[in-house]
Amino acid sequence: MFKKTIVAFGCSFIRHSFDNENPRRENRGAKLPRPLIQNHLSYQNQLALYEETSFIVELAEKLKVDSKNYSQGGSGVRSAIHKIIQYVDNNDASNELIILGISSFTRFDIIRPSMMGKYPKLSNEEYVKWYDEEDAGVEITTLLKLLHMYLDSKGVEHIFINTLNHTTSTKEIVPTFIFPCGSEFWTEHIYHYDKTYALGHPNISDHQILSKYLFDALSN
């Protein structure tokens, strides 16, 4: 029986659901099973529960394990990889499952100058000077492969899920979750069962559905 604490990293797609973002969604308005039984530590988990839910919380409840969520809205893949390495270096993760929600490859991660400092803003003109789709793909897929090798070397179980990323395949590079429709992209799978989905944030039902898929995969 699966008994590892779930520890999540990624962007807003993995942080919590957005049920009111698209009121035209066919599956909007799903009920939240409460009260919760397990411990869902970290600020982002509490934010998810205050807002609505996340598939991390729903999965942990199904598995009867605790969870921690360090996802940050707006985060890119580089930042998430850095956070995972820092977390594993400074914590005993031998009895934990790391879940990385892979965000868009188009995101730059800019270090905040201080806790109270503001992030610098790049104009569209400046952005296009620095961003190249092919270069970003090579860099980020390489970083993902290195992260996979690092976690394997530490004996830390892990799953990568293409949550916001829906353009660059990772399934031949790292252990990537494959959805029942055969796609490796969450957004593509959501559209597969709900044609009213328009590539926005997944809603409560979407998070619950993904938690069921992961529960089935981890229970086998």
N, C-alpha and C positions, 0 to 999 in steps of 0.2 A: 504493500500500500504506500502511495506517495505521501511523504511527511516532511517535505522540505519547505522552508520559508520562501515565499516568492518575493523577489526584489526586482523592481522595474525601473527602466530608464528610457527616455525618449522625449517627445514633444507633447503638445496638447492633445493629440490623437490618442495617446496612451494615458494622459493625466486624468481626464474625466469626459463623460458624455455631454452632448449639447442637444437636448431634446427640443428646444424651442428655436433653434437656428433656422430650420426649414419646416414651417408649419404644414407644408403640403406633403410631407412624407407619409406614406401609407401605413408604416408601422410605428408612428409616433404615439406616445402616451402609454408606454408599457409600465406596468406596476413594478415597484421596487420591493423585493422581499425583505421585510424587517420584522423583528430586530436582528442585528448582526451578532454573531456568536464569537467570531475570531477577533484577534487584535490586528488592527490595520494602522501601523505606526507610520510616522513621518507626516510632515505638513501637507504634502501633496495628496496623500490619502485622505486626510481630514478635509481638504478642499474639495476633493471628489465627492465625498459623502455629504458635504454641505451643499454642493451644487446639485448633484444627482447620484452618479455612481461611476465605476470604471470596470473594465473587464478584469482588471487585476483583483479588485475587491471581490467581484462576483466569482471569479475562479477560486480564490482562496477560501471563500465560504463553502463552495462545492467540495473542495478537497479537505476542508476542516483543518486548514493551516493558517498561519499568520502571514501578513504581507507588509511590504514597504515599497513606497513609490517615490522615486526621485526625478520623475519627469518634469520638464519645464516648458511652458508654452513658448513657442518661437525657437526652441532649441534646434540646432542642426546635428548631423550625425557625428561630426568631429567632437563636439562638446559632450555628447552622450558617451562616446568611446572613452574620452578622458575621464569622465566621472566614474565609469565602470572600473577602469584600471585603478584609480585612486581608492575606490571603495574596496576592491579586492585586496589591494596592498595594505589597507589599514583595518581590515575586518576579517574574521574567520568566516569564509563563505563556503566552507566544505559541506555544510548542510543546507545550502540555499540554491534556488534556481534563479539564474539571471535571465530576465526577459528584456531584450532590446527592441523597441519599436523604431524601425528605420524611417527617419523623416526624409523630406525632400533633399536631393543632392544640390539644389540651387541655393541653399542657405549657407551664408557665411556666419561663423561664430566669432564674435568680437568680444574680447575680454573687457568687462566693466572696469574702469579705472579705479574705482573704490566702491564700497558698499553703498554709499550715498550718491556716487557719481552717475551721470547719464551716459547711456550708450551713444557713441557717435553715429550719425546718420549718413548713409551713402546716397547720393543722388543717383538717378538712373544712369546718367552719363558716366559717373565714377564706377558704378557697379559693372557695367558692360566692359570697362577697361580691365577689370580683374577677373571676371567670370568667363570660363570657357567650359562648355558642356562636356567635351571629351576629356579634358584635363581633370575636371571634378570627378568624373566617373572612374578614371584610372586611380586617382588618389584615394577616394573614399572606399572603393571596393578593395584596394590594397590594405587600407586601415582595418576594414572589417575582417579580412583574412588574417591579419596579424593579431587582432583581438581574439578571434576564434582560437588561434594557436596558443595565445597567452592563457586563455581560460582553460583550454585542454591541459596545458602544462601545470596548471594549478589544481586540476581535478575538479573544476567548478562546472556543474551542469548549466547549459544555456540554450536559449532558443532565440532566433532572430525572426522578427515579423515585419514585413513591409507594410507599415501602417499608412503613413502619408506618401512614402515613395511609391509611385506607380509607373515609373518610366524605365528604371534600370534593374535588370534581373540580377538577383543575388543567389539564386538557388544552386548554381554550380560552383559557388565560391565559399559559402558558409551554410550551416544547417538552418535552412529557411522553412518556415511553416507554410505548408501548401493547403489551400482551402478546398472544400469538397467539390467545387466547380472545376478544379484543376488549376486555378490561378494562384500565383504566389502573392498577389496584391489585394490587400483588404478592400480598398476602394472599388476595385473591379468586381470583387465578389459581392459587395453590398449592392452594386447596380445589377448584378445577376439576379438577385431575388427581389429587388425593389427598384423599378424603373423611374420612380419619383426622386431617387437620390441624385444629387447634382454635385458630387465631389466636395461637399462641405464636411464639417465634423460629424462623425458617427453619433447616432442618438442612443438612448437607453437600450432599446431593443437590439441594436447592432452590437453593443458591448456585451449584452447578455448572450447573444448568439455566439460571439467569438469565445466567450468564457466556456460555453458548452462544448465547442469544438476542442478547445485546449484541455478541458476536463477529460473528454473521451480519449484524447491522444496520450495524456499523462497517466490515465487509469489502465491503459492496455499494457 
